[in-house]
Amino acid sequence: MQNLEAKFKLADLDQSRKRAESIGYEFRATLEQCDTFFRVREGKLKIREEASGAWLIYYGREDSRDLKLSSYEIVPIGEPAKFREMMTRALGTIATVRKSRILMMREHVRLHLDRVEGLGDFGEIEAMLGESGDLEHSRPAVEELLRVLEIEGNQLIDKSYFELLQIKPSR
């Protein structure tokens, strides 16, 4: 599966939600998520745990400040605690990221409004590409949402949350 993605820091999470709603994005859920990242040779591998279940997610994406193309695979996990412990012993962990995520959607585009423990507020846009993988079909919707949220291209972030936590200066 593939997404066209953008990630950015938010100055005002509530204002961003109102702006997205003004162009038809609808609230779907508030999710409390815990992502544990494992050491792998390439890409990123994590177990995502939330109240409704757990999933192993493997993904790779370009490290660029522009819109990114991301490829990913997701597998449900039945016993997350045991699985996380086993994967930690086998591969080692890099980091754990805890966040509260507001999920909003319009058509095939997801907007995540994230409050990340230790980092602050961020937005993530994921335009789900269809079977054709036609990113040019999704680009206008992503760019429209970025305009409404008043996010410029130079504000896009090329790192994952765990990488941002690793480079965050200590106080």
Secondary structure, 3 states (H helix, E strand, C coil): CEEEEEEEECCCHHHHHHHHHHCCCEEEEEEEEEEEEECCCCCEEEEEEECCEEEEEEEEECCCCCCEEEEEEEEEECCHHHHHHHHHHHHCEEEEEEEEEEEEEECCEEEEEEEECCCEEEEEEEEECCCCCCHHHHHHHHHHHHHHCCCCHHHECCCCHHHHHHHCCCC
